[in-house]
Amino acid sequence: MKTSIAPVRWTPPPVPPVRHPAAIDVEVVALPGAGPEDTLIDDDGSVLTGLYDGRILRVSADGKTISTLADTGGRPLGLEWLPDGKVLICDANRGLLTLDKDNRITTLLSEIDGRPMRFCNNADVTEDGTIYFTDSSTRFGIDEWMADLLEHSTTGSVYRRTPDGELTRLATGRGFPNGVALSSDRRTLFWAETATYGLYKLDLTTEGAEPVQIAAIPGLPDNIARGSDGLIWVAVGSPRNAVLDLLLPKHPVLRKIVWNLPDALKPKAADIIEIQAYDENGELVHDLRAKHPDFHMPTGVRERDGKVWLGSIGTSSLATFPTPTSS
């Protein structure tokens, strides 16, 4: 039986002015499976990614060799390096996991206040192993992400987990908090909220500080990551959907009707690639757009040493392009 939704009215911010993104060309690497949501780059230039079926893959820097490292038994999303060389996995279904050098999966955190995490999404990690991560929704899991956007009940939270296991909720009641990135000095936490089209920051040095929006994203932001260039890179999964924007402030019953439509009639991500990069003050540095027949709906972005890698839950490929020198 289909999950029911209880839509909450929300008035979207004005549509940003007309943009003129720089056109880029991307190359794609076909994968033996669907939905590589995030990317993580190793020192040798190889790329790790997690698939819809639970597998964690390693793709060589040239894209010619692909190996399976492990299977989480869930749905791996965000990936990050831990100080001890393990990989931190945000598994939507299983919570925070680790992958060691012998390719063994261990559960780090699966419940919060006795509640199993339903949508562990993305993270960043400090040098001492402190983890900052998002739990995007307490209402819906990964397979019903669109239900959360339609309902707009803002049940997501942002957390900190210290190496000794202490868990702190840093922000709650958020609109589908997604990608996470720390500032270069680790004093500020940035995250993207898919449902509110925003990039936010939180001062980690001030007790009780409130999140502040620093940029309006011209679409639905997904994962973010601080690049080796110091910028906050943002994967824009899709431009804002005019139908969704029209429905959000109107009577909730309209969104219930949309949710119960056949999938073919529901709003869909646009068939383009859009990536942005901001400095830590929220100033836009790169605004990029591309099209490729085998890649769209970017959900993960990672810049390192002159190269950008993209993941996507909507394809069976990774995409890559050189780091641009100017917008």
C-alpha positions in Angstrom: 0.0 0.0 0.0 1.3 3.4 -0.9 2.4 5.7 1.9 0.1 8.6 2.6 1.4 12.1 2.9 0.2 15.1 5.0 1.3 18.1 3.0 2.3 21.4 4.8 1.8 24.7 3.0 5.0 26.5 2.2 5.7 29.6 0.0 8.8 29.1 -2.1 11.3 32.0 -2.4 11.2 34.0 -5.7 12.8 32.3 -8.7 16.4 33.6 -9.0 17.2 35.9 -11.9 18.0 34.5 -15.3 21.3 32.7 -15.2 24.0 32.2 -17.8 25.9 29.1 -16.7 29.1 28.3 -18.4 28.9 25.3 -20.7 31.2 22.4 -19.9 31.9 19.0 -21.6 31.8 15.9 -19.4 33.1 12.4 -20.0 31.2 9.5 -18.5 32.3 6.1 -17.1 29.7 3.4 -17.4 29.2 1.3 -14.3 27.9 -2.3 -13.7 24.9 -1.1 -11.8 22.6 1.9 -11.2 22.4 4.9 -8.9 26.0 5.9 -8.0 24.8 8.6 -5.6 28.1 10.1 -4.3 31.8 10.0 -5.2 34.9 9.9 -3.1 38.4 10.3 -4.5 41.4 8.3 -3.3 45.0 9.4 -3.3 45.7 7.5 -6.5 42.9 9.3 -8.3 40.5 6.3 -8.2 36.9 6.9 -7.2 34.6 5.1 -4.8 30.9 5.2 -5.2 27.8 3.3 -3.8 25.1 1.8 -5.9 21.4 1.3 -5.5 21.9 -2.5 -4.8 24.2 -1.8 -1.9 27.6 -2.4 -3.5 30.6 -0.1 -3.0 32.7 0.2 -6.1 36.2 1.4 -6.8 36.7 2.9 -10.3 40.3 3.5 -11.5 41.3 7.1 -12.3 41.1 6.3 -16.1 37.7 4.6 -15.7 39.0 1.3 -17.2 39.0 -0.9 -14.1 36.1 -1.3 -11.8 36.0 -3.6 -8.7 33.5 -4.3 -6.0 34.8 -3.6 -2.5 31.8 -4.6 -0.4 28.0 -4.7 -0.1 26.4 -2.8 2.7 23.1 -4.7 2.5 21.4 -1.3 2.3 21.5 1.8 0.2 24.9 3.7 0.4 24.7 7.4 -0.2 27.4 9.8 1.1 31.0 8.6 1.4 33.9 10.2 3.4 37.4 9.3 4.6 37.9 8.7 8.3 41.3 9.6 9.8 42.3 6.0 10.2 41.9 5.3 6.5 38.4 3.7 6.8 35.6 4.9 4.6 32.5 6.3 6.4 29.3 5.3 4.6 26.0 7.1 5.1 23.6 4.3 4.3 20.1 5.5 4.0 18.7 2.3 5.4 21.3 1.2 7.9 22.8 4.5 9.2 26.5 5.3 9.6 28.8 2.4 8.6 32.5 2.0 8.1 34.4 0.1 5.5 37.9 -0.9 6.5 40.9 -1.8 4.4 40.0 -5.5 4.4 36.6 -4.5 2.9 34.7 -5.3 6.1 31.5 -3.4 6.9 30.9 -2.3 10.5 27.9 -0.4 11.9 28.8 2.8 13.7 25.3 4.3 14.4 22.0 2.9 13.3 19.5 4.6 15.8 18.9 8.0 17.2 16.9 8.2 20.5 15.8 4.6 19.9 14.5 5.4 16.4 16.2 3.7 13.4 17.5 6.2 11.0 15.3 6.3 7.8 17.4 8.6 5.6 21.1 8.9 6.7 22.3 11.0 3.8 25.7 12.8 3.8 28.6 13.7 6.1 31.9 15.4 6.6 34.6 14.5 9.1 37.3 16.4 11.1 40.9 15.3 11.6 40.0 13.9 15.0 37.2 11.7 13.6 34.2 13.9 14.6 31.4 13.2 12.2 28.9 15.8 11.0 26.0 14.2 9.2 22.4 14.7 8.0 19.3 12.5 8.6 17.1 13.9 5.9 13.7 12.7 7.1 12.0 10.9 9.9 8.9 10.4 7.7 10.2 8.9 4.5 13.1 6.7 3.3 15.2 6.9 0.2 12.7 5.2 -2.0 10.1 7.8 -1.2 12.3 10.9 -1.3 9.7 12.7 -3.6 7.1 12.2 -0.9 9.2 14.2 1.5 9.5 17.1 -1.0 5.8 17.0 -1.7 4.8 16.9 1.9 7.3 19.5 3.0 7.0 18.6 6.7 10.6 19.5 7.4 11.5 16.6 9.7 15.2 16.5 8.9 18.1 17.1 11.3 21.8 17.7 11.3 24.0 15.9 13.9 27.5 15.7 15.3 29.0 12.5 16.5 32.3 12.7 18.4 34.9 9.8 18.4 33.7 8.7 21.9 30.2 8.2 20.5 28.5 11.4 21.9 25.7 12.5 19.7 24.5 16.1 19.4 21.6 17.4 17.4 22.8 20.7 15.9 19.7 21.6 13.9 16.3 20.1 13.5 13.0 20.8 11.7 15.0 21.3 8.5 13.7 20.9 4.9 15.4 17.8 3.7 19.0 18.6 4.8 21.3 16.8 2.4 25.0 17.5 1.6 27.4 18.5 4.3 30.8 20.3 4.3 33.1 21.8 6.8 34.9 25.1 6.4 38.7 25.0 5.9 39.2 26.0 9.6 36.5 23.5 10.8 34.8 26.3 12.7 31.7 26.5 10.4 29.4 23.7 9.1 27.7 24.1 5.7 24.8 22.1 4.4 22.4 22.1 1.6 18.6 21.8 2.0 16.9 20.2 -1.0 13.4 21.2 0.0 14.2 24.9 0.6 16.6 25.4 -2.2 19.3 26.8 0.1 22.9 26.6 1.2 23.2 27.1 5.0 26.0 27.7 7.5 26.2 27.1 11.2 28.9 28.7 13.5 30.2 25.7 15.5 32.1 27.9 17.9 29.0 29.6 19.4 26.7 27.6 21.7 23.1 27.9 20.5 24.0 29.5 17.2 21.2 29.4 14.6 21.7 28.3 11.0 22.0 31.1 8.4 21.2 30.8 4.7 24.1 32.1 2.7 23.0 31.2 -0.8 19.8 30.5 -2.8 20.4 27.5 -5.0 18.6 27.8 -8.4 17.3 24.2 -8.0 17.2 21.2 -5.7 20.7 20.9 -4.2 21.9 17.4 -3.2 25.4 16.5 -2.0 28.0 19.2 -1.4 31.7 18.9 -0.7 34.7 21.2 0.0 37.1 20.8 -2.9 40.9 20.9 -2.9 40.4 24.4 -4.3 38.7 25.5 -1.1 35.3 26.0 -2.6 32.0 24.4 -1.6 30.9 22.4 -4.6 27.1 21.8 -4.9 25.4 19.1 -7.0 22.1 20.6 -8.3 20.0 17.5 -8.8 17.4 19.4 -10.9 16.4 23.0 -11.6 13.3 24.2 -9.6 10.2 22.5 -10.8 7.5 25.0 -11.8 4.7 22.5 -10.9 6.1 21.9 -7.4 6.6 25.6 -6.8 3.0 26.2 -7.8 1.6 23.5 -5.6 3.5 24.1 -2.4 1.6 27.2 -1.2 -1.8 25.9 -2.3 -4.3 23.6 -0.7 -2.5 20.4 0.5 -5.0 18.1 -1.2 -3.5 19.0 -4.5 -0.2 17.5 -3.5 -1.9 14.4 -2.3 -3.4 14.0 -5.7 0.0 14.4 -7.4 1.6 11.9 -5.0 -1.1 9.3 -6.0 -0.6 9.8 -9.7 1.3 7.1 -11.7 5.1 7.7 -11.6 5.1 8.7 -15.3 2.9 11.7 -14.5 4.8 13.0 -11.5 7.3 15.9 -11.6 10.7 14.7 -12.8 14.3 15.9 -12.7 15.4 17.8 -15.8 17.6 16.0 -18.3 20.6 18.3 -17.7 23.7 18.6 -15.5 24.1 21.6 -13.3 26.9 22.1 -10.8 27.8 25.2 -8.8 30.7 26.2 -6.5 30.7 28.8 -3.8 33.3 30.4 -1.5 32.8 30.2 2.2 31.0 33.5 2.2 28.3 32.2 -0.1 29.6 34.0 -3.2 29.1 32.1 -6.4 32.4 31.2 -8.1 31.4 28.6 -10.7 28.0 28.1 -12.4 28.2 25.2 -14.8 25.9 23.3 -17.1 26.2 20.4 -19.4 24.2 17.8 -21.3 25.1 14.1 -22.0 22.9 11.3 -23.2 24.2 9.0 -20.5 24.2 11.3 -17.4 21.8 13.7 -15.7 20.5 14.5 -12.2 23.8 15.0 -10.5 23.6 14.1 -6.8 27.3 13.9 -5.8 30.2 16.2 -6.6 33.8 16.0 -5.6 36.7 18.2 -6.8 40.3 17.3 -6.2 43.5 18.3 -7.9 42.1 19.8 -11.0 39.4 17.2 -11.7 35.7 17.0 -10.8 33.7 13.8 -10.4 29.9 13.5 -10.4 27.6 10.8 -9.2 23.8 10.4 -9.9 21.0 8.4 -8.5 19.3 8.7 -11.9 21.9 7.0 -14.1 24.3 4.0 -14.3 27.4 6.2 -14.9 29.8 8.6 -13.3 30.7 11.8 -15.0 33.9 13.9 -14.9 35.4 17.2 -16.1 38.4 19.3 -15.5 38.1 21.9 -12.7 37.3 25.2 -14.4 39.7 28.1 -14.0 36.9 30.7 -14.2 33.1 30.9 -14.1 
